[in-house]
Amino acid sequence: MPQIKQQKKRVLTNNKAHKRNVSAKSAMKTSIKKVLVAVEANDKEAALAAYKAACSKLDSAVAKGLKHKNYAANQKSRLAKAINAIQ
């Protein structure tokens, strides 16, 4: 445990940031899974709506520094390819 007052503050702020980051990453992963579930069900309209939300979450994660921009680009491409494969 830290003994210095400022170190104690840093522990608290780091914990808050960690919770915020975990929440954002979890929301991003959930939105990606929703797209894949819609694709599995061959529901193109639901997949497109979920894709729009997932793109927003991915862009937000990149802006916050949680994920690399290439990760977001690869995920968007993979999801778009899956949606376009629906007949």
Backbone atoms as SQL, in Angstrom:
CREATE TABLE atoms (id INTEGER PRIMARY KEY, chain TEXT, resi INTEGER, resn TEXT, atom TEXT, x REAL, y REAL, z REAL);
INSERT INTO atoms VALUES
  (1, 'A', 1, 'MET', 'N', 0.835, -1.191, 0.000),
  (2, 'A', 1, 'MET', 'CA', 0.000, 0.000, 0.000),
  (3, 'A', 1, 'MET', 'C', 0.875, 1.247, 0.000),
  (4, 'A', 2, 'PRO', 'N', 0.457, 2.237, -0.742),
  (5, 'A', 2, 'PRO', 'CA', 1.216, 3.479, -0.766),
  (6, 'A', 2, 'PRO', 'C', 1.113, 4.212, 0.577),
  (7, 'A', 3, 'GLN', 'N', 2.183, 4.906, 0.914),
  (8, 'A', 3, 'GLN', 'CA', 2.237, 5.643, 2.166),
  (9, 'A', 3, 'GLN', 'C', 2.050, 7.145, 1.948),
  (10, 'A', 4, 'ILE', 'N', 2.430, 7.596, 0.768),
  (11, 'A', 4, 'ILE', 'CA', 2.383, 9.024, 0.460),
  (12, 'A', 4, 'ILE', 'C', 0.979, 9.390, -0.027),
  (13, 'A', 5, 'LYS', 'N', 0.520, 10.564, 0.378),
  (14, 'A', 5, 'LYS', 'CA', -0.846, 10.990, 0.082),
  (15, 'A', 5, 'LYS', 'C', -1.128, 11.002, -1.421),
  (16, 'A', 6, 'GLN', 'N', -0.228, 11.538, -2.217),
  (17, 'A', 6, 'GLN', 'CA', -0.436, 11.614, -3.664),
  (18, 'A', 6, 'GLN', 'C', -0.501, 10.221, -4.290),
  (19, 'A', 7, 'GLN', 'N', 0.280, 9.287, -3.771),
  (20, 'A', 7, 'GLN', 'CA', 0.221, 7.919, -4.285),
  (21, 'A', 7, 'GLN', 'C', -1.122, 7.277, -3.974),
  (22, 'A', 8, 'LYS', 'N', -1.664, 7.594, -2.811),
  (23, 'A', 8, 'LYS', 'CA', -2.983, 7.072, -2.456),
  (24, 'A', 8, 'LYS', 'C', -4.038, 7.619, -3.424),
  (25, 'A', 9, 'LYS', 'N', -3.922, 8.909, -3.770),
  (26, 'A', 9, 'LYS', 'CA', -4.845, 9.507, -4.732),
  (27, 'A', 9, 'LYS', 'C', -4.721, 8.830, -6.095),
  (28, 'A', 10, 'ARG', 'N', -3.477, 8.550, -6.492),
  (29, 'A', 10, 'ARG', 'CA', -3.256, 7.919, -7.794),
  (30, 'A', 10, 'ARG', 'C', -3.888, 6.538, -7.844),
  (31, 'A', 11, 'VAL', 'N', -3.839, 5.804, -6.751),
  (32, 'A', 11, 'VAL', 'CA', -4.472, 4.482, -6.703),
  (33, 'A', 11, 'VAL', 'C', -5.968, 4.621, -6.945),
  (34, 'A', 12, 'LEU', 'N', -6.586, 5.614, -6.304),
  (35, 'A', 12, 'LEU', 'CA', -8.024, 5.814, -6.466),
  (36, 'A', 12, 'LEU', 'C', -8.374, 6.210, -7.898),
  (37, 'A', 13, 'THR', 'N', -7.621, 7.149, -8.472),
  (38, 'A', 13, 'THR', 'CA', -7.933, 7.591, -9.836),
  (39, 'A', 13, 'THR', 'C', -7.643, 6.499, -10.850),
  (40, 'A', 14, 'ASN', 'N', -6.592, 5.712, -10.598),
  (41, 'A', 14, 'ASN', 'CA', -6.293, 4.602, -11.508),
  (42, 'A', 14, 'ASN', 'C', -7.394, 3.555, -11.482),
  (43, 'A', 15, 'ASN', 'N', -7.951, 3.312, -10.296),
  (44, 'A', 15, 'ASN', 'CA', -9.047, 2.349, -10.200),
  (45, 'A', 15, 'ASN', 'C', -10.280, 2.844, -10.945),
  (46, 'A', 16, 'LYS', 'N', -10.572, 4.147, -10.826),
  (47, 'A', 16, 'LYS', 'CA', -11.722, 4.704, -11.551),
  (48, 'A', 16, 'LYS', 'C', -11.508, 4.588, -13.056),
  (49, 'A', 17, 'ALA', 'N', -10.307, 4.915, -13.519),
  (50, 'A', 17, 'ALA', 'CA', -10.006, 4.835, -14.952),
  (51, 'A', 17, 'ALA', 'C', -10.080, 3.392, -15.432),
  (52, 'A', 18, 'HIS', 'N', -9.602, 2.467, -14.608),
  (53, 'A', 18, 'HIS', 'CA', -9.634, 1.052, -14.973),
  (54, 'A', 18, 'HIS', 'C', -11.070, 0.569, -15.152),
  (55, 'A', 19, 'LYS', 'N', -11.947, 0.952, -14.220),
  (56, 'A', 19, 'LYS', 'CA', -13.353, 0.554, -14.323),
  (57, 'A', 19, 'LYS', 'C', -13.996, 1.133, -15.579),
  (58, 'A', 20, 'ARG', 'N', -13.672, 2.396, -15.872),
  (59, 'A', 20, 'ARG', 'CA', -14.226, 3.052, -17.054),
  (60, 'A', 20, 'ARG', 'C', -13.732, 2.358, -18.325),
  (61, 'A', 21, 'ASN', 'N', -12.445, 2.007, -18.352),
  (62, 'A', 21, 'ASN', 'CA', -11.879, 1.345, -19.527),
  (63, 'A', 21, 'ASN', 'C', -12.452, -0.051, -19.721),
  (64, 'A', 22, 'VAL', 'N', -12.594, -0.791, -18.640),
  (65, 'A', 22, 'VAL', 'CA', -13.156, -2.147, -18.722),
  (66, 'A', 22, 'VAL', 'C', -14.588, -2.087, -19.232),
  (67, 'A', 23, 'SER', 'N', -15.342, -1.111, -18.748),
  (68, 'A', 23, 'SER', 'CA', -16.728, -0.956, -19.175),
  (69, 'A', 23, 'SER', 'C', -16.808, -0.641, -20.667),
  (70, 'A', 24, 'ALA', 'N', -15.955, 0.261, -21.135),
  (71, 'A', 24, 'ALA', 'CA', -15.965, 0.638, -22.549),
  (72, 'A', 24, 'ALA', 'C', -15.564, -0.535, -23.433),
  (73, 'A', 25, 'LYS', 'N', -14.552, -1.294, -23.002),
  (74, 'A', 25, 'LYS', 'CA', -14.123, -2.459, -23.785),
  (75, 'A', 25, 'LYS', 'C', -15.217, -3.518, -23.828),
  (76, 'A', 26, 'SER', 'N', -15.887, -3.724, -22.704),
  (77, 'A', 26, 'SER', 'CA', -16.949, -4.711, -22.644),
  (78, 'A', 26, 'SER', 'C', -18.108, -4.311, -23.556),
  (79, 'A', 27, 'ALA', 'N', -18.473, -3.043, -23.542),
  (80, 'A', 27, 'ALA', 'CA', -19.554, -2.563, -24.408),
  (81, 'A', 27, 'ALA', 'C', -19.186, -2.733, -25.870),
  (82, 'A', 28, 'MET', 'N', -17.922, -2.501, -26.199),
  (83, 'A', 28, 'MET', 'CA', -17.451, -2.652, -27.571),
  (84, 'A', 28, 'MET', 'C', -17.561, -4.118, -28.012),
  (85, 'A', 29, 'LYS', 'N', -17.086, -5.019, -27.161),
  (86, 'A', 29, 'LYS', 'CA', -17.144, -6.441, -27.491),
  (87, 'A', 29, 'LYS', 'C', -18.582, -6.925, -27.627),
  (88, 'A', 30, 'THR', 'N', -19.459, -6.433, -26.760),
  (89, 'A', 30, 'THR', 'CA', -20.862, -6.820, -26.809),
  (90, 'A', 30, 'THR', 'C', -21.506, -6.361, -28.114),
  (91, 'A', 31, 'SER', 'N', -21.189, -5.144, -28.538),
  (92, 'A', 31, 'SER', 'CA', -21.771, -4.631, -29.778),
  (93, 'A', 31, 'SER', 'C', -21.271, -5.436, -30.984),
  (94, 'A', 32, 'ILE', 'N', -20.033, -5.871, -30.943),
  (95, 'A', 32, 'ILE', 'CA', -19.494, -6.710, -32.032),
  (96, 'A', 32, 'ILE', 'C', -20.228, -8.052, -32.055),
  (97, 'A', 33, 'LYS', 'N', -20.450, -8.626, -30.875),
  (98, 'A', 33, 'LYS', 'CA', -21.144, -9.916, -30.795),
  (99, 'A', 33, 'LYS', 'C', -22.583, -9.808, -31.294),
  (100, 'A', 34, 'LYS', 'N', -23.226, -8.657, -31.049),
  (101, 'A', 34, 'LYS', 'CA', -24.598, -8.470, -31.525),
  (102, 'A', 34, 'LYS', 'C', -24.650, -8.505, -33.045),
  (103, 'A', 35, 'VAL', 'N', -23.643, -7.941, -33.691),
  (104, 'A', 35, 'VAL', 'CA', -23.587, -7.984, -35.156),
  (105, 'A', 35, 'VAL', 'C', -23.459, -9.432, -35.615),
  (106, 'A', 36, 'LEU', 'N', -22.571, -10.174, -34.991),
  (107, 'A', 36, 'LEU', 'CA', -22.340, -11.561, -35.399),
  (108, 'A', 36, 'LEU', 'C', -23.578, -12.433, -35.160),
  (109, 'A', 37, 'VAL', 'N', -24.300, -12.177, -34.081),
  (110, 'A', 37, 'VAL', 'CA', -25.532, -12.928, -33.812),
  (111, 'A', 37, 'VAL', 'C', -26.572, -12.637, -34.887),
  (112, 'A', 38, 'ALA', 'N', -26.692, -11.368, -35.272),
  (113, 'A', 38, 'ALA', 'CA', -27.640, -10.993, -36.327),
  (114, 'A', 38, 'ALA', 'C', -27.245, -11.617, -37.659),
  (115, 'A', 39, 'VAL', 'N', -25.949, -11.702, -37.920),
  (116, 'A', 39, 'VAL', 'CA', -25.481, -12.324, -39.169),
  (117, 'A', 39, 'VAL', 'C', -25.800, -13.815, -39.162),
  (118, 'A', 40, 'GLU', 'N', -25.609, -14.465, -38.011),
  (119, 'A', 40, 'GLU', 'CA', -25.929, -15.890, -37.897),
  (120, 'A', 40, 'GLU', 'C', -27.410, -16.145, -38.145),
  (121, 'A', 41, 'ALA', 'N', -28.248, -15.198, -37.737),
  (122, 'A', 41, 'ALA', 'CA', -29.696, -15.339, -37.911),
  (123, 'A', 41, 'ALA', 'C', -30.149, -14.887, -39.302),
  (124, 'A', 42, 'ASN', 'N', -29.229, -14.465, -40.124),
  (125, 'A', 42, 'ASN', 'CA', -29.516, -13.971, -41.486),
  (126, 'A', 42, 'ASN', 'C', -30.491, -12.791, -41.469),
  (127, 'A', 43, 'ASP', 'N', -30.375, -11.942, -40.480),
  (128, 'A', 43, 'ASP', 'CA', -31.221, -10.754, -40.361),
  (129, 'A', 43, 'ASP', 'C', -30.382, -9.532, -40.741),
  (130, 'A', 44, 'LYS', 'N', -30.470, -9.164, -42.027),
  (131, 'A', 44, 'LYS', 'CA', -29.595, -8.112, -42.539),
  (132, 'A', 44, 'LYS', 'C', -29.909, -6.748, -41.931),
  (133, 'A', 45, 'GLU', 'N', -31.180, -6.437, -41.733),
  (134, 'A', 45, 'GLU', 'CA', -31.539, -5.131, -41.178),
  (135, 'A', 45, 'GLU', 'C', -31.021, -4.981, -39.745),
  (136, 'A', 46, 'ALA', 'N', -31.205, -6.016, -38.936),
  (137, 'A', 46, 'ALA', 'CA', -30.704, -5.977, -37.561),
  (138, 'A', 46, 'ALA', 'C', -29.179, -5.925, -37.543),
  (139, 'A', 47, 'ALA', 'N', -28.562, -6.645, -38.469),
  (140, 'A', 47, 'ALA', 'CA', -27.102, -6.646, -38.543),
  (141, 'A', 47, 'ALA', 'C', -26.580, -5.259, -38.904),
  (142, 'A', 48, 'LEU', 'N', -27.256, -4.586, -39.834),
  (143, 'A', 48, 'LEU', 'CA', -26.821, -3.245, -40.220),
  (144, 'A', 48, 'LEU', 'C', -26.976, -2.258, -39.062),
  (145, 'A', 49, 'ALA', 'N', -28.069, -2.365, -38.326),
  (146, 'A', 49, 'ALA', 'CA', -28.276, -1.486, -37.171),
  (147, 'A', 49, 'ALA', 'C', -27.218, -1.750, -36.105),
  (148, 'A', 50, 'ALA', 'N', -26.942, -3.020, -35.856),
  (149, 'A', 50, 'ALA', 'CA', -25.927, -3.380, -34.872),
  (150, 'A', 50, 'ALA', 'C', -24.535, -2.974, -35.346),
  (151, 'A', 51, 'TYR', 'N', -24.313, -3.057, -36.661),
  (152, 'A', 51, 'TYR', 'CA', -23.021, -2.666, -37.233),
  (153, 'A', 51, 'TYR', 'C', -22.769, -1.174, -37.018),
  (154, 'A', 52, 'LYS', 'N', -23.806, -0.380, -37.192),
  (155, 'A', 52, 'LYS', 'CA', -23.665, 1.063, -36.995),
  (156, 'A', 52, 'LYS', 'C', -23.272, 1.354, -35.546),
  (157, 'A', 53, 'ALA', 'N', -23.911, 0.686, -34.607),
  (158, 'A', 53, 'ALA', 'CA', -23.592, 0.869, -33.193),
  (159, 'A', 53, 'ALA', 'C', -22.179, 0.374, -32.886),
  (160, 'A', 54, 'ALA', 'N', -21.803, -0.747, -33.494),
  (161, 'A', 54, 'ALA', 'CA', -20.474, -1.307, -33.253),
  (162, 'A', 54, 'ALA', 'C', -19.390, -0.383, -33.784),
  (163, 'A', 55, 'CYS', 'N', -19.627, 0.215, -34.946),
  (164, 'A', 55, 'CYS', 'CA', -18.645, 1.151, -35.507),
  (165, 'A', 55, 'CYS', 'C', -18.455, 2.343, -34.577),
  (166, 'A', 56, 'SER', 'N', -19.544, 2.802, -34.011),
  (167, 'A', 56, 'SER', 'CA', -19.472, 3.921, -33.072),
  (168, 'A', 56, 'SER', 'C', -18.648, 3.544, -31.839),
  (169, 'A', 57, 'LYS', 'N', -18.897, 2.356, -31.308),
  (170, 'A', 57, 'LYS', 'CA', -18.160, 1.897, -30.130),
  (171, 'A', 57, 'LYS', 'C', -16.678, 1.705, -30.447),
  (172, 'A', 58, 'LEU', 'N', -16.386, 1.159, -31.629),
  (173, 'A', 58, 'LEU', 'CA', -14.996, 0.966, -32.024),
  (174, 'A', 58, 'LEU', 'C', -14.275, 2.302, -32.173),
  (175, 'A', 59, 'ASP', 'N', -14.928, 3.257, -32.823),
  (176, 'A', 59, 'ASP', 'CA', -14.319, 4.569, -32.993),
  (177, 'A', 59, 'ASP', 'C', -14.096, 5.249, -31.646),
  (178, 'A', 60, 'SER', 'N', -15.026, 5.063, -30.744),
  (179, 'A', 60, 'SER', 'CA', -14.903, 5.640, -29.411),
  (180, 'A', 60, 'SER', 'C', -13.721, 5.028, -28.661),
  (181, 'A', 61, 'ALA', 'N', -13.549, 3.727, -28.788),
  (182, 'A', 61, 'ALA', 'CA', -12.439, 3.047, -28.120),
  (183, 'A', 61, 'ALA', 'C', -11.094, 3.519, -28.673),
  (184, 'A', 62, 'VAL', 'N', -11.053, 3.763, -29.980),
  (185, 'A', 62, 'VAL', 'CA', -9.818, 4.270, -30.596),
  (186, 'A', 62, 'VAL', 'C', -9.531, 5.683, -30.099),
  (187, 'A', 63, 'ALA', 'N', -10.562, 6.514, -30.026),
  (188, 'A', 63, 'ALA', 'CA', -10.387, 7.897, -29.584),
  (189, 'A', 63, 'ALA', 'C', -9.914, 7.959, -28.132),
  (190, 'A', 64, 'LYS', 'N', -10.374, 7.011, -27.318),
  (191, 'A', 64, 'LYS', 'CA', -9.985, 6.987, -25.907),
  (192, 'A', 64, 'LYS', 'C', -8.625, 6.324, -25.700),
  (193, 'A', 65, 'GLY', 'N', -8.070, 5.735, -26.750),
  (194, 'A', 65, 'GLY', 'CA', -6.770, 5.085, -26.628),
  (195, 'A', 65, 'GLY', 'C', -6.856, 3.674, -26.087),
  (196, 'A', 66, 'LEU', 'N', -8.047, 3.087, -26.116),
  (197, 'A', 66, 'LEU', 'CA', -8.207, 1.729, -25.599),
  (198, 'A', 66, 'LEU', 'C', -7.769, 0.681, -26.613),
  (199, 'A', 67, 'LYS', 'N', -7.974, 0.981, -27.875),
  (200, 'A', 67, 'LYS', 'CA', -7.611, 0.058, -28.944),
  (201, 'A', 67, 'LYS', 'C', -6.859, 0.815, -30.036),
  (202, 'A', 68, 'HIS', 'N', -6.058, 0.083, -30.787),
  (203, 'A', 68, 'HIS', 'CA', -5.319, 0.667, -31.901),
  (204, 'A', 68, 'HIS', 'C', -6.261, 0.897, -33.072),
  (205, 'A', 69, 'LYS', 'N', -5.955, 1.900, -33.879),
  (206, 'A', 69, 'LYS', 'CA', -6.838, 2.227, -34.998),
  (207, 'A', 69, 'LYS', 'C', -6.919, 1.086, -36.009),
  (208, 'A', 70, 'ASN', 'N', -5.862, 0.312, -36.162),
  (209, 'A', 70, 'ASN', 'CA', -5.896, -0.807, -37.100),
  (210, 'A', 70, 'ASN', 'C', -6.813, -1.923, -36.596),
  (211, 'A', 71, 'TYR', 'N', -6.895, -2.081, -35.281),
  (212, 'A', 71, 'TYR', 'CA', -7.810, -3.066, -34.715),
  (213, 'A', 71, 'TYR', 'C', -9.241, -2.718, -35.105),
  (214, 'A', 72, 'ALA', 'N', -9.589, -1.449, -34.955),
  (215, 'A', 72, 'ALA', 'CA', -10.940, -1.005, -35.297),
  (216, 'A', 72, 'ALA', 'C', -11.203, -1.190, -36.784),
  (217, 'A', 73, 'ALA', 'N', -10.233, -0.848, -37.601),
  (218, 'A', 73, 'ALA', 'CA', -10.407, -0.984, -39.044),
  (219, 'A', 73, 'ALA', 'C', -10.593, -2.445, -39.431),
  (220, 'A', 74, 'ASN', 'N', -9.826, -3.329, -38.814),
  (221, 'A', 74, 'ASN', 'CA', -9.946, -4.761, -39.117),
  (222, 'A', 74, 'ASN', 'C', -11.302, -5.302, -38.678),
  (223, 'A', 75, 'GLN', 'N', -11.764, -4.884, -37.513),
  (224, 'A', 75, 'GLN', 'CA', -13.066, -5.348, -37.028),
  (225, 'A', 75, 'GLN', 'C', -14.197, -4.850, -37.927),
  (226, 'A', 76, 'LYS', 'N', -14.144, -3.583, -38.301),
  (227, 'A', 76, 'LYS', 'CA', -15.181, -3.031, -39.174),
  (228, 'A', 76, 'LYS', 'C', -15.205, -3.775, -40.506),
  (229, 'A', 77, 'SER', 'N', -14.038, -4.043, -41.048),
  (230, 'A', 77, 'SER', 'CA', -13.946, -4.746, -42.324),
  (231, 'A', 77, 'SER', 'C', -14.507, -6.163, -42.203),
  (232, 'A', 78, 'ARG', 'N', -14.144, -6.843, -41.129),
  (233, 'A', 78, 'ARG', 'CA', -14.595, -8.223, -40.914),
  (234, 'A', 78, 'ARG', 'C', -16.113, -8.273, -40.760),
  (235, 'A', 79, 'LEU', 'N', -16.665, -7.329, -40.009),
  (236, 'A', 79, 'LEU', 'CA', -18.110, -7.308, -39.804),
  (237, 'A', 79, 'LEU', 'C', -18.847, -6.942, -41.090),
  (238, 'A', 80, 'ALA', 'N', -18.311, -5.973, -41.834),
  (239, 'A', 80, 'ALA', 'CA', -18.945, -5.572, -43.094),
  (240, 'A', 80, 'ALA', 'C', -18.946, -6.732, -44.081),
  (241, 'A', 81, 'LYS', 'N', -17.855, -7.463, -44.112),
  (242, 'A', 81, 'LYS', 'CA', -17.761, -8.621, -44.998),
  (243, 'A', 81, 'LYS', 'C', -18.804, -9.676, -44.622),
  (244, 'A', 82, 'ALA', 'N', -18.984, -9.887, -43.324),
  (245, 'A', 82, 'ALA', 'CA', -19.970, -10.861, -42.866),
  (246, 'A', 82, 'ALA', 'C', -21.393, -10.405, -43.230),
  (247, 'A', 83, 'ILE', 'N', -21.672, -9.111, -43.084),
  (248, 'A', 83, 'ILE', 'CA', -23.004, -8.592, -43.402),
  (249, 'A', 83, 'ILE', 'C', -23.268, -8.692, -44.897),
  (250, 'A', 84, 'ASN', 'N', -22.272, -8.376, -45.695),
  (251, 'A', 84, 'ASN', 'CA', -22.441, -8.430, -47.147),
  (252, 'A', 84, 'ASN', 'C', -22.616, -9.846, -47.663),
  (253, 'A', 85, 'ALA', 'N', -22.190, -10.839, -46.874),
  (254, 'A', 85, 'ALA', 'CA', -22.352, -12.232, -47.289),
  (255, 'A', 85, 'ALA', 'C', -23.779, -12.736, -47.085),
  (256, 'A', 86, 'ILE', 'N', -24.590, -11.986, -46.342),
  (257, 'A', 86, 'ILE', 'CA', -25.990, -12.385, -46.124),
  (258, 'A', 86, 'ILE', 'C', -26.749, -12.221, -47.428),
  (259, 'A', 87, 'GLN', 'N', -27.509, -13.251, -47.797),
  (260, 'A', 87, 'GLN', 'CA', -28.293, -13.196, -49.046),
  (261, 'A', 87, 'GLN', 'C', -29.746, -12.955, -48.759);
